[in-house]
Amino acid sequence: MFNETIYLDNAASTRLDEEVLEAMKPYFFDAYAVATSEFGYSMGIDAKEGLERSRKVIASRLGAQAGEIVFTSGSTESSNMAIKGVLSALKGKKDDHLIVSRLEDFSVLNTAKKLDKQGYKVDFINVDGEGVLDIDMFTDTITSQTALVSIQQANQEIGTLQDLKAISDICEDKDVLLHTDATHSFTRVPLDVSKLPVDLVTMSAHTIHGPRGIGALYIREGTPIDKWMDGGFQESDRRAGVENIPSAVGFAKAVELVTPEENERLAAMRDRVIERAMSDISHVTLNGSATSRLPQNANMTFHYVEGESITLHLDMLGFAVSTGSACFSRSLEASHVILGIGGNHERAHGSLRFSFGRFNTIEDADAIIDALKDVVTNLRAISPLSEDN
Amino acid sequence: MFNETIYLDNAASTRLDEEVLEAMKPYFFDAYAVATSEFGYSMGIDAKEGLERSRKVIASRLGAQAGEIVFTSGSTESSNMAIKGVLSALKGKKDDHLIVSRLEDFSVLNTAKKLDKQGYKVDFINVDGEGVLDIDMFTDTITSQTALVSIQQANQEIGTLQDLKAISDICEDKDVLLHTDATHSFTRVPLDVSKLPVDLVTMSAHTIHGPRGIGALYIREGTPIDKWMDGGFQESDRRAGVENIPSAVGFAKAVELVTPEENERLAAMRDRVIERAMSDISHVTLNGSATSRLPQNANMTFHYVEGESITLHLDMLGFAVSTGSACFSRSLEASHVILGIGGNHERAHGSLRFSFGRFNTIEDADAIIDALKDVVTNLRAISPLSEDN
C-alpha cells in the first residue's frame, strides 16, 4: 500500500507488532464486554480478567503493585493527570509550587506553562550541555513546601537519561512527590519504583510497538491525586471512561516482548550510527550524552546544513529520520531541547534524531550513514551556510 | 476461547466488526507514522491523509465540516471536554450556569455534580414518565446568561429520544450553547447540525462496532472552548496527544458500515422483544417511550423479580442482558434513570436493558423471550416479592 522506506525516526518504534495484534483479537471478537459488566455474565468476567492481567504485567515491569497502575489514553493524558491531579489534591496543604526541567516533552512543559499562567509558581531547572539536570540549581529551588517535581527519565529528542536516583533522593529528603515521564524509557531503561522513591510514572504503549491511544500512569499507593475526568467509577474511581481492554492487553503484550537482548541490539545500532557519523562525516556534533542515553536514540547536528533539507533528501532515498521533536516536526521553531543544552539556532536546525526499533537491523544503521555522507556532502556544496562558501 | 452466548446487552454493539479491523491494519503496519511527521517524509503524509479522511467521514454523517471534529479517547472525554471547556472559556462572559437533564449518563451527570460542588450553578431538569424532558421547567430555568445546556439525544438505559429540535430552538432563542451526548444515537438516529443549532456533540466508536478508546467531539466553528489537555498542537490545537490514527480510521469505517437498513433491522428486533414480553409475560412495564426511542434499545421491568437474578439465570442459559446502566451494573444502586422517570426502587431493581447489534438476529429476539418466560415464572414462584406469596 505504501512506499518502502527504512524508518529510523520515531516511526521505527510505533509500528505495531503482529504479536500484539494477535493478543488483542480475542478482546475484539470474543471477550468484548465492558469490564464493569462482570456481575452480569461470564464474558464480563473474561474481559475483566484480561484487563487485570494486563495491569499486573505493566506493574511488575516497574516493580509496582497492579492497583497502582491506571490506564489512560496515552502519555499526554498520563502526565496531565499526574501533574494537575496532584497539584489540585495538594491545594492548601503545600505551596502551589511545581518544579520541572527545561527539557521536558510538551505534555509536561506546556502543562507547567499553563499552570504558571494560572498563578502556580513554576520553576524550570536548567540542564548542562549534555542535557543533564543541574542538581545544584534543583537543590536550591526545592523546598519542603514544593507540591510536585516532574523530571523526565529520558529525553525525547537527545536521549539523555537523568539520574533519577539522585533526584528522587532529594525529593524524598524534602518530602516532595516526584513524577517522571518515562514515555521513551519504559522497558528500555530500568526503573524500579520498589527501590526508587518515584511516586508517579508516565508510560506509553506506542513507543514500544504497542497500540496507539493507550498509556498508563503509575500512582504510588497513598499519593494524593484528583480523579481525571468525571463519569463512571472505572480504574478504581481514578479515571472515568469505559475501559479500553483490547488496547490494555496489547500494551501488556508489547511490554512482554521487550527483552534485555533487544535493548542491547538497539544500543548497538545507536552506537554504530553515532560512531560512523562522527568518523565519516565532518563537522558533526553529538547532541546529548555519549554514555548515559536511551538505547534506541541518536541525535546529531550536521553543521552548515538544514536538518529539514537532509530529511527531504533522505526521504527521496528511502530513509526516514526526524528533525527536532517527533511530535513537533511540523513546527519550524527551533527545538527547545537543543536550545536548552546551549545550542544555537543553527545547531538546532541542523539536528537529526534517529530512533531504532525492533524491525531495524544493523544494516539499516550502515545504510543510512552511507546515504547521509552523500546527502550532507551535496547539500554543503550548495549551502550558503557552508564554511567553504 | 470463550463461551457461546447470545449477547443482547451493551456488548451486542461493542463487538468489533472484522471490516473495521481490516481498515485499521494498514495504519498499524504500513502508515504508522505520527501525523505531525508529515513534513518529514512520505509515510507521515499517508498517515495524515488517513486521519483527515476519517474526520471527514464522521463530520459528513453529522452535517458538519471536517475541521469541526476533534478526536478524543471516547465519549467520557468528549463530554468532559465539552462541558468543562465551554464553561471555562465563558467564565466572566456569562453566568457560571449549566443546565442538564436528570437522565444524563454519568460522564455528563457527574461532571455537572463536580461543577456544582466547585461553585457553578447547575440546574437538573426533570423528565416525564417516559423520560422526555420537561420543556416548561427547562424554559423557566434557562436565561440568556446561561453558559451551557447539555441534554442527551437518547438515553443510555431506556432509549428515550429527546426533542432536540425544540430544545435547540429554545437555546438559540436565548443565545445559549447546547451540547448533546449522542453516544448511543450517533448514526442510529438522524442528527444534522447544519439544520439544528446544536453546538457540541459527543460521539463514540465502540457503540457501533468500532474500536474501544476512541470518540469524537463536534465543536461548531466559533464555539468558545478551552483546550483539553496540554502538550502538543494536535487536533488544531484543541486536544494534545499523538493522534490515534488506526482507531480514527476504524471509527470512520464503523460509521460507514451503519446503514438505514441495519437500523430498521435493529428496530424490528426491539419491537419483537417488547411486543412479545408484554404479551407473553405478566406484570411487565415498558421503561421509556413506546414511540420515540433508539432502534437498538428495549428496557422493561419484570415486577416481583430482581433484575440481577434474571441476568444470572439468563447467563446460565446462554443469554447476556444488563440491569441498569451498562457502565454501572457493578453497582447495586438503583438506576437514576428509572428513579428519574418516577419509578420506585422495586421497579428499578427489576429492570432489564436489551441492546441489539449487527450480529443479532430476529431469532435471538424470539429465543430470549422464550427463555425469559421460564426464568421469570420460576423466579416469581420462589420470590418473597411476588404478589402470590
Interface residues (C-beta under 8 A of the other chain):
Chain A: M1 F2 N3 T5 Y7 D9 N10 A11 T14 R15 L16 E18 L21 P26 F28 F29 D30 A31 Y32 A33 V34 T36 S37 E38 F39 G40 Y41 S42 M43 D46 T72 S73 G74 S75 T76 E77 S79 N80 D105 F106 S107 N110 T111 K113 K114 H206 P211 R212 G213 I214 M229 D230 G231 G232 F233 Q234 A240 G241 V242 E243 N244 I245 P246 S247 E308 T311 L312 L314 D315 A320 V321 S322 T323 A326 C327 F328 S329 R330 S331
Chain B: M1 F2 N3 T5 Y7 D9 N10 A11 T14 R15 L16 E18 L21 P26 F28 F29 D30 A31 Y32 A33 V34 T36 S37 E38 F39 G40 Y41 S42 M43 D46 T72 S73 G74 S75 T76 E77 S79 N80 D105 F106 S107 N110 T111 K113 K114 H206 P211 R212 G213 I214 M229 D230 G231 G232 F233 Q234 A240 G241 V242 E243 N244 I245 P246 S247 E308 T311 L312 L314 D315 A320 V321 S322 T323 A326 C327 F328 S329 R330 S331
